[in-house]
Amino acid sequence: MASFQCEKKYAIDVQTDCSLKAQELFKKSKALVVEKEHLDNDAANKLQIVMVEGILKNETKGTLSIMDSKVFAGYFVKQFPNTISTSSDFFMADMYPKGVKAAVVYSATNRFGVECAWLLAFADTEATGRRIYAECGQKGKFDNINWENIEKNLDESGASTNPRDILTMTSLYASIAGSNGKSAINAIFLG
């Protein structure tokens, strides 16, 4: 019986800790959006926030390094990581209905020693809903990115993606889910 109570208390402590972290992130996100959008107190009190948290996992041979990124809408609470050895995260926010829409490209060497890149784009806006789009392949393919095409492909995508490049044996699995202005992205870079 004591073991169950201990486990129950631990579960409650973890839930409380997660809840406090979520409240802290919300406050930080709201303050950032109020500052960036130059909102007065009345507008700030009525503000609806869209928050997107991303967990990025590296399962390639090398360390992922950021090549390029694009923010279509939203502000960073925590930037895309410059490098990813095993896993890392980022956090963005903006006001509703504009929401969050961005993309990032990482490069690394695949298991065959070929320089490769992975592009991940995502959105949580009133106009698009939750969307995620990705590409992968040889690094040179991403030297001159047409961001308008990426945004168009993102707007027409779904809530999960799994592109594969047969030539480089790279792939990416990513999904976006959530509710009430809070979204989570999980992405695994493979190669």
LUMLUMNU-821460 format. One record per atom (N, C-alpha, C): residue in one letter; x, y, z; residue number from 1; atom name. Coordinates in Angstrom, 2 decimals, decimal comma, always signed. Layout:
# residues N
A  X  Y  Z  NUM  CA
...
This chain:
# residues 191
M  +0,82  -1,19  +0,00  1  N
M  +0,00  +0,00  +0,00  1  CA
M  +0,87  +1,26  +0,00  1  C
A  +1,92  +1,27  +0,80  2  N
A  +2,80  +2,44  +0,87  2  CA
A  +3,45  +2,70  -0,48  2  C
S  +3,79  +1,65  -1,19  3  N
S  +4,40  +1,79  -2,51  3  CA
S  +3,45  +2,51  -3,47  3  C
F  +2,18  +2,12  -3,44  4  N
F  +1,20  +2,76  -4,31  4  CA
F  +1,06  +4,24  -3,99  4  C
Q  +1,02  +4,58  -2,69  5  N
Q  +0,90  +5,98  -2,29  5  CA
Q  +2,13  +6,76  -2,73  5  C
C  +3,30  +6,15  -2,62  6  N
C  +4,53  +6,81  -3,07  6  CA
C  +4,49  +7,05  -4,57  6  C
E  +4,08  +6,03  -5,32  7  N
E  +3,98  +6,18  -6,77  7  CA
E  +2,95  +7,24  -7,13  7  C
K  +1,82  +7,24  -6,41  8  N
K  +0,76  +8,22  -6,67  8  CA
K  +1,27  +9,63  -6,39  8  C
K  +1,99  +9,81  -5,25  9  N
K  +2,53  +11,12  -4,92  9  CA
K  +3,53  +11,56  -5,99  9  C
Y  +4,39  +10,65  -6,44  10  N
Y  +5,36  +10,98  -7,47  10  CA
Y  +4,65  +11,42  -8,75  10  C
A  +3,60  +10,71  -9,13  11  N
A  +2,84  +11,07  -10,34  11  CA
A  +2,23  +12,46  -10,20  11  C
I  +1,70  +12,76  -9,02  12  N
I  +1,12  +14,08  -8,78  12  CA
I  +2,20  +15,15  -8,84  12  C
D  +3,39  +14,88  -8,24  13  N
D  +4,50  +15,83  -8,28  13  CA
D  +4,94  +16,09  -9,72  13  C
V  +5,02  +15,06  -10,55  14  N
V  +5,41  +15,21  -11,95  14  CA
V  +4,36  +16,03  -12,69  14  C
Q  +3,09  +15,75  -12,47  15  N
Q  +2,02  +16,51  -13,12  15  CA
Q  +2,08  +17,98  -12,70  15  C
T  +2,31  +18,22  -11,41  16  N
T  +2,41  +19,60  -10,91  16  CA
T  +3,60  +20,30  -11,54  16  C
D  +4,75  +19,62  -11,61  17  N
D  +5,94  +20,18  -12,21  17  CA
D  +5,70  +20,53  -13,68  17  C
C  +5,07  +19,60  -14,43  18  N
C  +4,77  +19,85  -15,85  18  CA
C  +3,79  +21,00  -15,99  18  C
S  +2,82  +21,06  -15,12  19  N
S  +1,83  +22,14  -15,16  19  CA
S  +2,49  +23,49  -14,91  19  C
L  +3,39  +23,55  -13,93  20  N
L  +4,10  +24,80  -13,64  20  CA
L  +4,98  +25,22  -14,80  20  C
K  +5,66  +24,25  -15,43  21  N
K  +6,48  +24,57  -16,61  21  CA
K  +5,62  +25,09  -17,75  21  C
A  +4,46  +24,49  -17,95  22  N
A  +3,55  +24,93  -19,01  22  CA
A  +3,06  +26,35  -18,73  22  C
Q  +2,73  +26,64  -17,47  23  N
Q  +2,28  +27,99  -17,12  23  CA
Q  +3,40  +29,00  -17,34  23  C
E  +4,62  +28,62  -16,98  24  N
E  +5,77  +29,50  -17,17  24  CA
E  +6,00  +29,77  -18,66  24  C
L  +5,93  +28,73  -19,49  25  N
L  +6,09  +28,91  -20,94  25  CA
L  +4,99  +29,78  -21,51  25  C
F  +3,76  +29,60  -21,04  26  N
F  +2,66  +30,43  -21,51  26  CA
F  +2,90  +31,89  -21,17  26  C
K  +3,29  +32,17  -19,93  27  N
K  +3,56  +33,56  -19,51  27  CA
K  +4,68  +34,17  -20,34  27  C
K  +5,74  +33,39  -20,53  28  N
K  +6,89  +33,85  -21,33  28  CA
K  +6,46  +34,12  -22,78  28  C
S  +5,67  +33,22  -23,33  29  N
S  +5,19  +33,36  -24,71  29  CA
S  +4,32  +34,59  -24,86  29  C
K  +3,38  +34,77  -23,92  30  N
K  +2,48  +35,92  -23,98  30  CA
K  +3,25  +37,23  -23,86  30  C
A  +4,21  +37,29  -22,93  31  N
A  +5,01  +38,51  -22,77  31  CA
A  +5,80  +38,82  -24,04  31  C
L  +6,36  +37,80  -24,67  32  N
L  +7,11  +37,99  -25,90  32  CA
L  +6,23  +38,53  -27,02  32  C
V  +5,04  +37,93  -27,19  33  N
V  +4,13  +38,37  -28,25  33  CA
V  +3,65  +39,80  -27,99  33  C
V  +3,32  +40,12  -26,75  34  N
V  +2,89  +41,48  -26,39  34  CA
V  +3,98  +42,48  -26,74  34  C
E  +5,23  +42,14  -26,41  35  N
E  +6,35  +43,02  -26,72  35  CA
E  +6,55  +43,17  -28,23  35  C
K  +6,62  +42,05  -28,95  36  N
K  +6,89  +42,09  -30,39  36  CA
K  +5,78  +42,75  -31,19  36  C
E  +4,55  +42,58  -30,75  37  N
E  +3,40  +43,15  -31,47  37  CA
E  +3,03  +44,55  -30,96  37  C
H  +3,74  +45,04  -29,95  38  N
H  +3,51  +46,37  -29,38  38  CA
H  +2,05  +46,54  -28,95  38  C
L  +1,55  +45,60  -28,17  39  N
L  +0,15  +45,62  -27,74  39  CA
L  -0,01  +46,39  -26,44  39  C
D  -1,13  +47,11  -26,33  40  N
D  -1,43  +47,80  -25,08  40  CA
D  -2,05  +46,81  -24,08  40  C
N  -2,29  +47,25  -22,86  41  N
N  -2,79  +46,36  -21,80  41  CA
N  -4,14  +45,75  -22,15  41  C
D  -5,03  +46,54  -22,76  42  N
D  -6,35  +46,03  -23,12  42  CA
D  -6,24  +44,90  -24,15  42  C
A  -5,43  +45,11  -25,18  43  N
A  -5,23  +44,08  -26,20  43  CA
A  -4,51  +42,87  -25,61  43  C
A  -3,56  +43,11  -24,72  44  N
A  -2,82  +42,00  -24,09  44  CA
A  -3,75  +41,11  -23,27  44  C
N  -4,73  +41,71  -22,60  45  N
N  -5,67  +40,94  -21,78  45  CA
N  -6,59  +40,06  -22,63  45  C
K  -6,84  +40,45  -23,86  46  N
K  -7,72  +39,69  -24,76  46  CA
K  -6,96  +38,73  -25,67  46  C
L  -5,66  +38,74  -25,56  47  N
L  -4,78  +38,00  -26,47  47  CA
L  -4,95  +36,49  -26,34  47  C
Q  -5,11  +35,82  -27,49  48  N
Q  -5,09  +34,36  -27,55  48  CA
Q  -3,75  +33,96  -28,15  48  C
I  -3,06  +33,06  -27,47  49  N
I  -1,72  +32,66  -27,87  49  CA
I  -1,74  +31,30  -28,56  49  C
V  -0,94  +31,17  -29,63  50  N
V  -0,68  +29,89  -30,28  50  CA
V  +0,77  +29,53  -29,93  50  C
M  +0,95  +28,33  -29,36  51  N
M  +2,29  +27,88  -28,96  51  CA
M  +2,62  +26,57  -29,66  51  C
V  +3,85  +26,46  -30,15  52  N
V  +4,32  +25,24  -30,82  52  CA
V  +5,66  +24,84  -30,20  52  C
E  +5,70  +23,62  -29,68  53  N
E  +6,95  +23,07  -29,15  53  CA
E  +7,40  +21,93  -30,06  53  C
G  +8,67  +21,90  -30,38  54  N
G  +9,21  +20,86  -31,24  54  CA
G  +10,30  +20,07  -30,56  54  C
I  +10,21  +18,75  -30,69  55  N
I  +11,26  +17,84  -30,22  55  CA
I  +11,91  +17,24  -31,45  55  C
L  +13,22  +17,45  -31,60  56  N
L  +13,97  +17,00  -32,77  56  CA
L  +14,95  +15,92  -32,33  56  C
K  +14,87  +14,75  -32,97  57  N
K  +15,73  +13,62  -32,61  57  CA
K  +16,63  +13,27  -33,78  57  C
N  +17,93  +13,18  -33,53  58  N
N  +18,92  +12,86  -34,55  58  CA
N  +19,27  +11,37  -34,50  58  C
E  +18,95  +10,66  -35,56  59  N
E  +19,36  +9,26  -35,69  59  CA
E  +20,20  +9,07  -36,95  59  C
T  +21,02  +10,09  -37,25  60  N
T  +21,96  +10,01  -38,36  60  CA
T  +23,33  +9,63  -37,79  60  C
K  +24,29  +9,43  -38,68  61  N
K  +25,64  +9,06  -38,25  61  CA
K  +26,34  +10,22  -37,55  61  C
G  +26,12  +11,43  -38,02  62  N
G  +26,84  +12,59  -37,48  62  CA
G  +25,94  +13,55  -36,74  62  C
T  +26,51  +14,66  -36,35  63  N
T  +25,77  +15,72  -35,68  63  CA
T  +25,07  +16,57  -36,73  63  C
L  +23,79  +16,82  -36,53  64  N
L  +23,04  +17,71  -37,41  64  CA
L  +23,46  +19,15  -37,14  64  C
S  +23,69  +19,91  -38,21  65  N
S  +24,03  +21,33  -38,09  65  CA
S  +23,03  +22,14  -38,90  65  C
I  +22,59  +23,25  -38,33  66  N
I  +21,61  +24,08  -39,02  66  CA
I  +22,23  +24,70  -40,27  66  C
M  +21,52  +24,62  -41,38  67  N
M  +21,95  +25,19  -42,66  67  CA
M  +21,22  +26,49  -42,94  67  C
D  +19,92  +26,46  -42,70  68  N
D  +19,06  +27,60  -43,04  68  CA
D  +17,76  +27,47  -42,27  68  C
S  +17,04  +28,57  -42,17  69  N
S  +15,71  +28,54  -41,55  69  CA
S  +14,90  +29,71  -42,08  69  C
K  +13,60  +29,61  -41,90  70  N
K  +12,69  +30,65  -42,37  70  CA
K  +11,52  +30,72  -41,41  70  C
V  +11,20  +31,92  -40,95  71  N
V  +10,02  +32,13  -40,12  71  CA
V  +9,01  +32,91  -40,96  71  C
F  +7,89  +32,26  -41,25  72  N
F  +6,80  +32,91  -41,98  72  CA
F  +5,90  +33,67  -41,01  72  C
A  +5,71  +33,12  -39,81  73  N
A  +4,89  +33,75  -38,77  73  CA
A  +5,33  +33,19  -37,43  73  C
G  +5,34  +34,03  -36,42  74  N
G  +5,67  +33,59  -35,08  74  CA
G  +6,99  +34,13  -34,58  74  C
Y  +7,22  +33,89  -33,29  75  N
Y  +8,42  +34,36  -32,61  75  CA
Y  +9,02  +33,21  -31,82  75  C
F  +10,35  +33,20  -31,72  76  N
F  +11,04  +32,16  -30,96  76  CA
F  +11,03  +32,49  -29,47  76  C
V  +10,55  +31,56  -28,68  77  N
V  +10,74  +31,59  -27,24  77  CA
V  +12,06  +30,88  -26,96  77  C
K  +12,31  +29,80  -27,71  78  N
K  +13,59  +29,08  -27,70  78  CA
K  +13,93  +28,75  -29,15  78  C
Q  +15,09  +29,21  -29,63  79  N
Q  +15,52  +29,08  -31,02  79  CA
Q  +15,69  +27,63  -31,46  79  C
F  +15,66  +27,41  -32,79  80  N
F  +16,07  +26,11  -33,32  80  CA
F  +17,49  +25,86  -32,82  80  C
P  +17,81  +24,64  -32,41  81  N
P  +19,19  +24,37  -31,98  81  CA
P  +20,16  +24,46  -33,16  81  C
N  +21,35  +25,01  -32,93  82  N
N  +22,36  +25,10  -33,99  82  CA
N  +22,88  +23,74  -34,39  82  C
T  +23,03  +22,86  -33,40  83  N
T  +23,47  +21,49  -33,67  83  CA
T  +22,61  +20,54  -32,83  83  C
I  +22,47  +19,30  -33,33  84  N
I  +21,74  +18,27  -32,61  84  CA
I  +22,57  +16,99  -32,65  84  C
S  +23,06  +16,58  -31,50  85  N
S  +23,80  +15,32  -31,41  85  CA
S  +22,84  +14,16  -31,26  85  C
T  +21,97  +14,24  -30,26  86  N
T  +20,99  +13,18  -30,04  86  CA
T  +19,58  +13,72  -30,13  86  C
S  +19,24  +14,69  -29,29  87  N
S  +17,92  +15,32  -29,39  87  CA
S  +17,98  +16,73  -28,80  87  C
S  +17,04  +17,54  -29,23  88  N
S  +16,96  +18,92  -28,75  88  CA
S  +15,55  +19,42  -29,01  88  C
D  +15,29  +20,66  -28,65  89  N
D  +13,94  +21,19  -28,82  89  CA
D  +13,96  +22,67  -29,18  89  C
F  +12,79  +23,18  -29,54  90  N
F  +12,59  +24,61  -29,79  90  CA
F  +11,17  +24,95  -29,36  90  C
F  +10,89  +26,24  -29,26  91  N
F  +9,56  +26,67  -28,83  91  CA
F  +9,24  +28,00  -29,51  91  C
M  +8,06  +28,09  -30,14  92  N
M  +7,63  +29,32  -30,82  92  CA
M  +6,22  +29,69  -30,37  92  C
A  +5,90  +30,98  -30,51  93  N
A  +4,56  +31,45  -30,15  93  CA
A  +4,21  +32,67  -30,98  93  C
D  +2,92  +32,92  -31,09  94  N
D  +2,39  +34,14  -31,68  94  CA
D  +0,92  +34,23  -31,31  94  C
M  +0,29  +35,31  -31,74  95  N
M  -1,10  +35,47  -31,40  95  CA
M  -2,01  +34,81  -32,44  95  C
Y  -3,17  +34,43  -31,99  96  N
Y  -4,20  +33,87  -32,85  96  CA
Y  -4,87  +35,06  -33,55  96  C
P  -5,19  +35,02  -34,81  97  N
P  -5,24  +33,89  -35,71  97  CA
P  -3,98  +33,69  -36,56  97  C
K  -3,01  +34,63  -36,43  98  N
K  -1,80  +34,52  -37,26  98  CA
K  -1,09  +33,20  -37,03  98  C
G  -0,85  +32,86  -35,80  99  N
G  -0,24  +31,58  -35,46  99  CA
G  +1,24  +31,50  -35,77  99  C
V  +1,72  +30,26  -35,87  100  N
V  +3,13  +29,97  -36,06  100  CA
V  +3,31  +29,20  -37,36  100  C
K  +4,31  +29,62  -38,14  101  N
K  +4,66  +28,91  -39,38  101  CA
K  +6,14  +29,14  -39,64  101  C
A  +6,92  +28,05  -39,74  102  N
A  +8,36  +28,18  -39,91  102  CA
A  +8,94  +26,93  -40,56  102  C
A  +10,23  +27,00  -40,88  103  N
A  +10,94  +25,87  -41,48  103  CA
A  +12,40  +25,93  -41,07  103  C
V  +13,03  +24,76  -41,04  104  N
V  +14,45  +24,67  -40,71  104  CA
V  +15,07  +23,58  -41,56  104  C
V  +16,34  +23,78  -41,93  105  N
V  +17,09  +22,79  -42,71  105  CA
V  +18,35  +22,44  -41,91  105  C
Y  +18,56  +21,14  -41,71  106  N
Y  +19,76  +20,63  -41,04  106  CA
Y  +20,56  +19,79  -42,02  106  C
S  +21,90  +19,78  -41,83  107  N
S  +22,76  +18,93  -42,66  107  CA
S  +23,63  +18,06  -41,77  107  C
A  +24,05  +16,93  -42,34  108  N
A  +24,95  +16,00  -41,66  108  CA
A  +25,46  +15,01  -42,71  108  C
T  +26,38  +14,19  -42,33  109  N
T  +26,88  +13,14  -43,19  109  CA
T  +26,07  +11,88  -42,92  109  C
N  +25,61  +11,23  -43,99  110  N
N  +24,86  +9,99  -43,79  110  CA
N  +25,83  +8,84  -43,50  110  C
R  +25,31  +7,65  -43,32  111  N
R  +26,15  +6,49  -42,95  111  CA
R  +27,13  +6,07  -44,05  111  C
F  +26,94  +6,62  -45,28  112  N
F  +27,84  +6,32  -46,40  112  CA
F  +28,86  +7,43  -46,63  112  C
G  +28,86  +8,45  -45,75  113  N
G  +29,80  +9,55  -45,88  113  CA
G  +29,37  +10,64  -46,84  113  C
V  +28,11  +10,64  -47,27  114  N
V  +27,58  +11,63  -48,20  114  CA
V  +26,96  +12,79  -47,41  114  C
E  +27,29  +14,03  -47,81  115  N
E  +26,69  +15,19  -47,17  115  CA
E  +25,22  +15,27  -47,57  115  C
C  +24,33  +15,25  -46,58  116  N
C  +22,89  +15,25  -46,82  116  CA
C  +22,22  +16,36  -46,02  116  C
A  +20,96  +16,61  -46,34  117  N
A  +20,20  +17,63  -45,61  117  CA
A  +18,75  +17,18  -45,46  117  C
W  +18,13  +17,73  -44,42  118  N
W  +16,74  +17,44  -44,09  118  CA
W  +16,02  +18,76  -43,84  118  C
L  +14,89  +18,97  -44,49  119  N
L  +14,08  +20,18  -44,32  119  CA
L  +12,81  +19,80  -43,58  119  C
L  +12,47  +20,58  -42,56  120  N
L  +11,25  +20,40  -41,79  120  CA
L  +10,50  +21,72  -41,75  120  C
A  +9,26  +21,72  -42,21  121  N
A  +8,41  +22,91  -42,18  121  CA
A  +7,13  +22,58  -41,43  121  C
F  +6,59  +23,55  -40,71  122  N
F  +5,39  +23,29  -39,90  122  CA
F  +4,56  +24,56  -39,75  122  C
A  +3,28  +24,37  -39,44  123  N
A  +2,38  +25,50  -39,24  123  CA
A  +1,28  +25,13  -38,27  123  C
D  +0,86  +26,10  -37,49  124  N
D  -0,36  +26,04  -36,70  124  CA
D  -0,96  +27,43  -36,77  124  C
T  -1,81  +27,64  -37,76  125  N
T  -2,44  +28,94  -37,98  125  CA
T  -3,93  +28,72  -38,21  125  C
E  -4,70  +29,79  -38,10  126  N
E  -6,14  +29,67  -38,39  126  CA
E  -6,35  +29,30  -39,85  126  C
A  -5,56  +29,88  -40,75  127  N
A  -5,73  +29,66  -42,19  127  CA
A  -5,38  +28,23  -42,60  127  C
T  -4,35  +27,64  -41,99  128  N
T  -3,88  +26,32  -42,43  128  CA
T  -4,28  +25,19  -41,49  128  C
G  -4,51  +25,50  -40,23  129  N
G  -4,63  +24,45  -39,23  129  CA
G  -3,24  +23,92  -38,92  129  C
R  -3,16  +22,71  -38,39  130  N
R  -1,86  +22,09  -38,10  130  CA
R  -1,37  +21,36  -39,34  130  C
R  -0,15  +21,71  -39,77  131  N
R  +0,44  +21,12  -40,98  131  CA
R  +1,91  +20,86  -40,73  131  C
I  +2,43  +19,85  -41,43  132  N
I  +3,86  +19,57  -41,37  132  CA
I  +4,31  +19,05  -42,73  132  C
Y  +5,50  +19,47  -43,15  133  N
Y  +6,04  +19,11  -44,46  133  CA
Y  +7,54  +18,88  -44,30  133  C
A  +8,09  +17,92  -45,04  134  N
A  +9,52  +17,65  -44,96  134  CA
A  +10,07  +17,14  -46,28  134  C
E  +11,38  +17,31  -46,46  135  N
E  +12,13  +16,78  -47,60  135  CA
E  +13,49  +16,35  -47,08  135  C
C  +14,16  +15,48  -47,83  136  N
C  +15,52  +15,09  -47,49  136  CA
C  +16,25  +14,68  -48,76  136  C
G  +17,58  +14,62  -48,69  137  N
G  +18,38  +14,21  -49,85  137  CA
G  +19,77  +14,81  -49,77  137  C
Q  +20,43  +14,88  -50,92  138  N
Q  +21,78  +15,42  -50,97  138  CA
Q  +21,77  +16,89  -50,56  138  C
K  +22,82  +17,30  -49,88  139  N
K  +22,91  +18,65  -49,34  139  CA
K  +22,75  +19,71  -50,41  139  C
G  +23,31  +19,49  -51,60  140  N
G  +23,24  +20,47  -52,69  140  CA
G  +21,83  +20,83  -53,10  140  C
K  +20,89  +19,91  -52,91  141  N
K  +19,48  +20,15  -53,22  141  CA
K  +18,91  +21,33  -52,42  141  C
F  +19,55  +21,65  -51,30  142  N
F  +19,03  +22,67  -50,39  142  CA
F  +19,89  +23,94  -50,37  142  C
D  +20,78  +24,08  -51,37  143  N
D  +21,63  +25,27  -51,43  143  CA
D  +20,85  +26,54  -51,73  143  C
N  +19,86  +26,47  -52,60  144  N
N  +19,05  +27,63  -52,97  144  CA
N  +17,57  +27,28  -52,79  144  C
I  +17,09  +27,42  -51,59  145  N
I  +15,72  +27,01  -51,25  145  CA
I  +14,73  +28,04  -51,75  145  C
N  +13,70  +27,57  -52,43  146  N
N  +12,60  +28,42  -52,84  146  CA
N  +11,54  +28,38  -51,73  146  C
W  +11,60  +29,37  -50,83  147  N
W  +10,72  +29,37  -49,65  147  CA
W  +9,25  +29,48  -50,02  147  C
E  +8,95  +30,14  -51,14  148  N
E  +7,54  +30,22  -51,58  148  CA
E  +7,00  +28,84  -51,90  148  C
N  +7,81  +28,02  -52,58  149  N
N  +7,39  +26,64  -52,88  149  CA
N  +7,25  +25,80  -51,62  149  C
I  +8,18  +25,99  -50,69  150  N
I  +8,10  +25,25  -49,42  150  CA
I  +6,82  +25,63  -48,69  150  C
E  +6,51  +26,91  -48,64  151  N
E  +5,28  +27,35  -47,95  151  CA
E  +4,04  +26,79  -48,65  151  C
K  +4,03  +26,78  -49,97  152  N
K  +2,90  +26,22  -50,72  152  CA
K  +2,75  +24,74  -50,41  152  C
N  +3,86  +23,99  -50,44  153  N
N  +3,81  +22,56  -50,12  153  CA
N  +3,34  +22,33  -48,69  153  C
L  +3,79  +23,18  -47,77  154  N
L  +3,37  +23,08  -46,38  154  CA
L  +1,86  +23,29  -46,25  154  C
D  +1,35  +24,34  -46,92  155  N
D  -0,08  +24,64  -46,85  155  CA
D  -0,95  +23,51  -47,38  155  C
E  -0,39  +22,70  -48,27  156  N
E  -1,14  +21,59  -48,88  156  CA
E  -0,86  +20,24  -48,20  156  C
S  -0,06  +20,24  -47,15  157  N
S  +0,33  +18,99  -46,50  157  CA
S  -0,65  +18,59  -45,41  157  C
G  -0,31  +17,53  -44,68  158  N
G  -1,16  +17,02  -43,62  158  CA
G  -0,51  +17,16  -42,26  158  C
A  -0,93  +16,32  -41,32  159  N
A  -0,44  +16,38  -39,95  159  CA
A  +0,75  +15,46  -39,69  159  C
S  +1,14  +14,67  -40,70  160  N
S  +2,34  +13,84  -40,56  160  CA
S  +3,00  +13,68  -41,92  160  C
T  +4,28  +13,36  -41,90  161  N
T  +5,03  +13,21  -43,14  161  CA
T  +6,16  +12,21  -42,91  161  C
N  +6,56  +11,54  -44,00  162  N
N  +7,65  +10,57  -43,91  162  CA
N  +8,38  +10,48  -45,26  162  C
P  +9,06  +11,58  -45,67  163  N
P  +9,78  +11,52  -46,95  163  CA
P  +11,02  +10,65  -46,85  163  C
R  +11,35  +10,01  -47,98  164  N
R  +12,54  +9,16  -48,08  164  CA
R  +13,27  +9,49  -49,37  164  C
D  +14,58  +9,51  -49,28  165  N
D  +15,39  +9,70  -50,48  165  CA
D  +16,18  +8,41  -50,70  165  C
I  +15,85  +7,70  -51,75  166  N
I  +16,46  +6,40  -52,03  166  CA
I  +17,95  +6,54  -52,35  166  C
L  +18,33  +7,60  -53,05  167  N
L  +19,72  +7,81  -53,43  167  CA
L  +20,65  +7,94  -52,22  167  C
T  +20,23  +8,70  -51,22  168  N
T  +21,08  +8,93  -50,05  168  CA
T  +20,70  +8,05  -48,86  168  C
M  +19,61  +7,30  -48,99  169  N
M  +19,10  +6,47  -47,90  169  CA
M  +18,79  +7,30  -46,65  169  C
T  +18,27  +8,50  -46,89  170  N
T  +17,86  +9,37  -45,78  170  CA
T  +16,35  +9,40  -45,70  170  C
S  +15,85  +9,70  -44,53  171  N
S  +14,41  +9,86  -44,35  171  CA
S  +14,16  +10,74  -43,13  171  C
L  +12,93  +11,13  -43,00  172  N
L  +12,52  +11,97  -41,88  172  CA
L  +11,10  +11,58  -41,54  172  C
Y  +10,84  +11,39  -40,27  173  N
Y  +9,47  +11,15  -39,83  173  CA
Y  +9,09  +12,31  -38,93  173  C
A  +7,96  +12,95  -39,21  174  N
A  +7,53  +14,08  -38,40  174  CA
A  +6,01  +14,14  -38,33  174  C
S  +5,53  +14,62  -37,18  175  N
S  +4,08  +14,80  -37,01  175  CA
S  +3,83  +16,01  -36,11  175  C
I  +2,63  +16,57  -36,24  176  N
I  +2,20  +17,69  -35,40  176  CA
I  +0,82  +17,34  -34,86  176  C
A  +0,62  +17,60  -33,59  177  N
A  -0,66  +17,32  -32,94  177  CA
A  -0,88  +18,34  -31,84  177  C
G  -2,13  +18,46  -31,40  178  N
G  -2,41  +19,36  -30,29  178  CA
G  -3,85  +19,82  -30,29  178  C
S  -4,12  +20,77  -29,40  179  N
S  -5,46  +21,37  -29,31  179  CA
S  -5,38  +22,70  -28,58  179  C
N  -6,38  +23,52  -28,79  180  N
N  -6,52  +24,80  -28,08  180  CA
N  -5,28  +25,69  -28,15  180  C
G  -4,70  +25,82  -29,33  181  N
G  -3,55  +26,72  -29,51  181  CA
G  -2,24  +26,19  -28,99  181  C
K  -2,19  +24,92  -28,64  182  N
K  -0,95  +24,31  -28,17  182  CA
K  -0,65  +23,11  -29,06  182  C
S  +0,49  +23,14  -29,74  183  N
S  +0,87  +22,05  -30,64  183  CA
S  +2,23  +21,50  -30,26  183  C
A  +2,39  +20,22  -30,56  184  N
A  +3,68  +19,55  -30,34  184  CA
A  +4,12  +18,91  -31,64  184  C
I  +5,39  +19,08  -31,96  185  N
I  +6,00  +18,49  -33,14  185  CA
I  +7,03  +17,48  -32,68  185  C
N  +6,99  +16,30  -33,28  186  N
N  +8,02  +15,30  -33,07  186  CA
N  +8,64  +15,01  -34,42  186  C
A  +9,96  +15,10  -34,51  187  N
A  +10,65  +14,83  -35,78  187  CA
A  +11,88  +13,97  -35,52  187  C
I  +12,04  +12,94  -36,35  188  N
I  +13,19  +12,06  -36,26  188  CA
I  +13,91  +12,12  -37,60  188  C
F  +15,19  +12,53  -37,56  189  N
F  +16,03  +12,62  -38,75  189  CA
F  +16,83  +11,32  -38,86  189  C
L  +16,69  +10,62  -39,99  190  N
L  +17,33  +9,32  -40,17  190  CA
L  +18,28  +9,35  -41,37  190  C
G  +19,34  +8,60  -41,29  191  N
G  +20,26  +8,54  -42,41  191  CA
G  +21,50  +7,86  -42,00  191  C
